[in-house]
Structures are given as C-alpha cells and as structure tokens.
C-alpha cells in the first residue's frame, strides 16, 4: 500500500457495487485549500458589496435631501422676489400718481424725480442660477440684495410721502384751480392711437399726433373733463364736428369727429357735463373721439392728466 495515497470509497444506493478512488495526499490538501480560498473570497466579496451598497444608499439619500433643499430654497427665493416685484410695481404706480398730481398743480415732477432712485431685486435670468449654487445664491440674496432693495423702497416711499404732503398743502390753498384742470377722461373706450409720433393711418408716413384717439361705439357720451366755457362748436376740415372748451389757468381742450353737440358756444360747463357724442365725422376710419389738451397754447399729452382709468 502506498503511504502517500488515500483510498476513498463511494457507496451508491440500490445495492450497486461501491466505487473506489485513490487520491494523493498532495491533491487532497490542494482541494481543501481551494475550498477554503473560495469560501474566504466569497465572504470578503459579500462584505465589500454590502459596504458599497450601504454607502451608495446613504449617498442617494443625501442627494435627495440636497435636491429637496435646493427646490425649497428656489421656491423661497421666487416667492420673495415676487413680493419685492409687487412692492416695486406699487411704488411705480405711486410715482405715476405723483407725476399727475404735480401736473395738476402746475409743477414740474422733476423736482421729485423718484424714478431715478436706486432699484434692485432679481431678474428672471438671475433666478435661473444653476441648481447647485442656490444655497450660496440664497445667502447672498438674504444678506445683500434683499436688504439693499428694501432700503431703497423705504427711501422712495418716504420721498413720496413728503411730496404728497407738499402737494396736499398746494391743493388746499388752490382748490379752485383744480376744477379747471382736465383730469376726467372725456369718454369711455380704448386708446387706439396715443400722443406722439405715429404712422399715419391714411398716408403711412410718420407724423406727430397732437392728441389721443379713443375708440368707442357710435353715440357714446362725451363729457367735459373740467370746468370751462365752450368757445367753438362747428365743423372743421379733417376733424369733422368739433367742440373747443377754454378752461382757466391756460388749459384748452379739443373734441373732434363728434356725431352731435349737446352744448352751444359761450355756454359754461362743469366737469362731467355731457357736451356731445362720439361719431365718425371728418377724416376718420371709424367711430372715435380725437381729444387734445393744450397748456398755454402748446399741445401736451392728455393721458398725463387722467385720474380715472382708461385702457
């Protein structure tokens, strides 16, 4: 018998003859080592895979939290930006109203030029900052932009309050003047041609439009925008049926393309009195009122004086 060999008996079932195998000691040791190596390798691989999965899962959760945080910051920034834009719009409306008040009392709005004050806030492009930089952007926004912009708005509001107090004193001392300033829209409709340069609807060439055209249905009432005296009612070439009213303190208003007159020459009128109706007389492309305002003989923008809304 070879001492370096091992005999292995394999006994099958069903009463079959046993099988005999001879394995050397060296081969048996090799097989055992291979089995142990495979087991250890599998164990190490399993541990590494489990560790990788754990780190991957943790990274996914952190990324999800970061994205959620960025979305919240983005929404918060947009909300605050919308609020500041709303305040900015209100300040602009106050600026416009202030300008009209100064016009009413015969002063230049350049005395208080609020539109030149500091402006801030975020543009749409700024809000489209890369997703990964929203946290830094938000901090900058909170620490500088917002505070700076709010301070500028407070400053503008303070200036507006000062101007309104100034105007209030003038109005209180000159109330009789205001009734003669054309601040009422003469008819209800839509402005189809504004004051200033435009393309002529008849020749196509550039021309200066001395008033505004308010489109309205035929027969729409036309009222006096301020107290005054009717100095002309009649037909003018190009303008058709026309009314001219002289108001005190240098104001004169013209109304053209009328369908009919409801006043006579030298008649005194009060603000809101019916003076005529919208028509299509003269050189006209459809029913509308051509309305002009002159101040000391010079045409000015009628819309600058309106206090009631017109589209």
Secondary structure as GFF3:
##gff-version 3
##sequence-region A 1 311
A	DSSP	beta_strand	5	10	.	.	.	ID=ss1
A	DSSP	beta_strand	19	24	.	.	.	ID=ss2
A	DSSP	alpha_helix	25	104	.	.	.	ID=ss3
A	DSSP	three_ten_helix	109	112	.	.	.	ID=ss4
A	DSSP	three_ten_helix	114	116	.	.	.	ID=ss5
A	DSSP	three_ten_helix	126	128	.	.	.	ID=ss6
A	DSSP	three_ten_helix	131	133	.	.	.	ID=ss7
A	DSSP	alpha_helix	134	140	.	.	.	ID=ss8
A	DSSP	pi_helix	141	145	.	.	.	ID=ss9
A	DSSP	alpha_helix	146	173	.	.	.	ID=ss10
A	DSSP	alpha_helix	175	178	.	.	.	ID=ss11
A	DSSP	beta_strand	190	193	.	.	.	ID=ss12
A	DSSP	beta_strand	196	199	.	.	.	ID=ss13
A	DSSP	beta_strand	206	209	.	.	.	ID=ss14
A	DSSP	beta_strand	212	215	.	.	.	ID=ss15
A	DSSP	beta_strand	221	223	.	.	.	ID=ss16
A	DSSP	beta_strand	228	236	.	.	.	ID=ss17
A	DSSP	beta_strand	240	246	.	.	.	ID=ss18
A	DSSP	beta_strand	251	261	.	.	.	ID=ss19
A	DSSP	beta_strand	268	269	.	.	.	ID=ss20
A	DSSP	beta_strand	274	278	.	.	.	ID=ss21
A	DSSP	beta_strand	288	295	.	.	.	ID=ss22
A	DSSP	beta_strand	298	300	.	.	.	ID=ss23
A	DSSP	three_ten_helix	302	304	.	.	.	ID=ss24
###
